[in-house]
Amino acid sequence: MLHLTVLSPHRDDAAFSLSIGLSRWVKLGTPMKIVNFFTESEYAPYALPMQAAVIPALRAREDKQALRSISPLIRMESLHLLDAPLRLHIGLDAICSTETARLQNRDETTWLASQIRRYFSRGVVMAPLGLGNHIDHLVVNHAAVTCATNQRLAFYEDLPYATWTSECTLRQKVSDLENQTRTYLIPRIIRGRSVVIADKLRVVSRYKSQITREEGKAISYFARRYHGGERIWVPKYSKAWMAFTQ
């Protein structure tokens, strides 16, 4: 059986964006791994005051609890890289700016691509679309595109950024990726049970240091747009992805 690897820029992106899909795929017996990249961080806006050094461990616990609430069979891996504020020495207000994108080191993107490449040999890979232009999301997106093989790369809609991204902007992002990968991408909706939105809210609410209750609701209720599902973008002619989207 093909493996599914989800590329998650931070500890929370996979659960925010794909908890419905993860739940469905694990019930189908799909071997799954979440790969977290930029896990060394001082960002925990809703945590009690604490030393910056313990924040990565706190976020790791939240991520483990959230993913295990979906299934203990989901495996996790971390590359332990510095997030954008620590890596690029920028403020939080700059992580999504167009100017920041120019700061990214090409050698680092090439190195990330070398790490991601091995996952394609095991099965299929899903990367963030890069909605919201968060530099960490863009770097993972670019690295995945660089090393993608055999129409095995698909994309998920980054949450919470998708909640305020227009459909026009999103479609343009998809079009750009089609040009880069030379692959025609089609949308597929992954749905779960009738109480799926409540289930998703329970999952994302585990990230108490990252989001408020209201932000968790916005992330979860976004699934209503797809009638209780999550939309992903897959290569149209990929036989490998058919098993995940039927």
JOHU-V981956 format. One record per residue. N is the residue number from 0. RES is the residue in one small letter. SS is DSSP state (@ for helix, = for strand, . for the rest). PHI is phi as a letter, one per 30 degrees, with the letter a starting at -180 (* if undefined). OMEGA is omega in whole degrees, 0 to 359 (999 if undefined). Layout:
n	res	ss	phi	omega
N	RES	SS	PHI	OMEGA
N	RES	SS	PHI	OMEGA
//
This chain:
n	res	ss	phi	omega
0	m	.	*	179
1	l	.	d	174
2	h	=	d	173
3	l	=	c	176
4	t	=	c	178
5	v	=	c	179
6	l	=	d	184
7	s	=	c	182
8	p	.	e	180
9	h	.	b	174
10	r	.	d	175
11	d	.	k	186
12	d	@	d	180
13	a	@	d	181
14	a	@	d	178
15	f	@	e	191
16	s	@	c	192
17	l	@	b	185
18	s	@	d	177
19	i	@	d	179
20	g	@	d	179
21	l	@	e	179
22	s	@	d	180
23	r	@	d	184
24	w	@	d	181
25	v	@	d	177
26	k	@	d	176
27	l	.	d	180
28	g	.	i	181
29	t	.	d	173
30	p	.	d	186
31	m	=	b	175
32	k	=	b	172
33	i	=	c	178
34	v	=	c	178
35	n	=	c	186
36	f	.	c	189
37	f	.	c	188
38	t	.	c	177
39	e	=	d	190
40	s	.	b	173
41	e	.	c	185
42	y	.	c	176
43	a	.	a	190
44	p	.	d	184
45	y	.	c	176
46	a	.	d	173
47	l	.	d	179
48	p	.	e	181
49	m	.	a	177
50	q	.	d	182
51	a	@	e	185
52	a	@	d	183
53	v	@	c	182
54	i	@	d	178
55	p	@	e	179
56	a	@	d	177
57	l	@	d	181
58	r	@	d	177
59	a	@	d	178
60	r	@	d	179
61	e	@	d	182
62	d	@	d	179
63	k	@	d	179
64	q	@	d	181
65	a	@	d	183
66	l	@	d	177
67	r	@	d	176
68	s	@	d	173
69	i	@	d	177
70	s	.	a	175
71	p	.	d	180
72	l	.	d	179
73	i	.	d	180
74	r	=	d	182
75	m	=	b	178
76	e	=	b	179
77	s	=	b	176
78	l	.	c	174
79	h	.	h	179
80	l	.	c	178
81	l	=	d	176
82	d	.	d	190
83	a	@	e	180
84	p	@	e	180
85	l	@	d	184
86	r	@	d	186
87	l	@	c	179
88	h	.	h	179
89	i	.	b	177
90	g	.	d	180
91	l	@	d	182
92	d	@	d	184
93	a	@	c	188
94	i	.	d	181
95	c	.	c	182
96	s	.	d	180
97	t	@	d	179
98	e	@	d	182
99	t	@	d	181
100	a	@	e	181
101	r	.	d	181
102	l	.	d	186
103	q	.	d	181
104	n	.	d	181
105	r	@	d	180
106	d	@	d	179
107	e	@	d	177
108	t	@	d	178
109	t	@	d	178
110	w	@	d	178
111	l	@	d	178
112	a	@	e	179
113	s	@	d	177
114	q	@	d	183
115	i	@	d	188
116	r	@	e	185
117	r	@	d	181
118	y	@	d	179
119	f	@	d	180
120	s	.	d	182
121	r	.	c	183
122	g	=	l	182
123	v	=	c	184
124	v	=	b	177
125	m	=	b	182
126	a	=	b	176
127	p	=	d	174
128	l	.	d	184
129	g	.	j	178
130	l	@	d	181
131	g	@	i	177
132	n	@	i	173
133	h	.	d	187
134	i	@	e	180
135	d	@	d	177
136	h	@	d	180
137	l	@	d	181
138	v	@	d	179
139	v	@	d	178
140	n	@	e	182
141	h	@	d	181
142	a	@	d	179
143	a	@	d	179
144	v	@	d	182
145	t	@	d	187
146	c	@	c	182
147	a	.	d	180
148	t	.	b	168
149	n	.	h	178
150	q	.	h	182
151	r	.	c	180
152	l	=	c	174
153	a	=	b	185
154	f	=	b	175
155	y	=	c	181
156	e	.	d	185
157	d	.	d	172
158	l	.	c	12
159	p	.	d	187
160	y	@	d	180
161	a	@	d	183
162	t	@	d	179
163	w	@	c	176
164	t	.	c	179
165	s	.	d	178
166	e	@	d	179
167	c	@	d	179
168	t	@	d	180
169	l	@	d	181
170	r	@	d	177
171	q	@	d	177
172	k	@	d	178
173	v	@	d	179
174	s	@	d	178
175	d	@	d	180
176	l	@	d	176
177	e	@	d	178
178	n	@	d	182
179	q	@	d	184
180	t	@	c	184
181	r	.	h	182
182	t	.	b	178
183	y	.	d	183
184	l	=	c	178
185	i	=	b	180
186	p	=	d	174
187	r	=	b	180
188	i	=	c	177
189	i	=	c	184
190	r	=	c	178
191	g	.	b	182
192	r	.	d	184
193	s	.	d	180
194	v	.	c	189
195	v	@	d	182
196	i	@	d	176
197	a	@	d	177
198	d	@	d	181
199	k	@	d	179
200	l	@	d	179
201	r	@	d	179
202	v	@	d	186
203	v	@	d	179
204	s	.	d	177
205	r	.	d	183
206	y	.	d	187
207	k	.	d	180
208	s	.	d	188
209	q	.	c	186
210	i	.	b	173
211	t	.	d	177
212	r	@	d	181
213	e	@	d	177
214	e	@	d	176
215	g	@	d	177
216	k	@	d	180
217	a	@	d	179
218	i	@	d	183
219	s	@	d	183
220	y	@	d	176
221	f	@	e	179
222	a	@	d	177
223	r	@	d	179
224	r	@	e	181
225	y	@	c	177
226	h	.	h	177
227	g	.	i	182
228	g	=	b	176
229	e	=	b	181
230	r	=	c	174
231	i	=	b	182
232	w	=	b	188
233	v	=	b	176
234	p	=	d	187
235	k	.	e	188
236	y	.	c	182
237	s	.	c	176
238	k	@	d	182
239	a	@	d	183
240	w	@	d	183
241	m	@	e	182
242	a	@	d	183
243	f	@	c	188
244	t	@	b	180
245	q	.	d	999
//
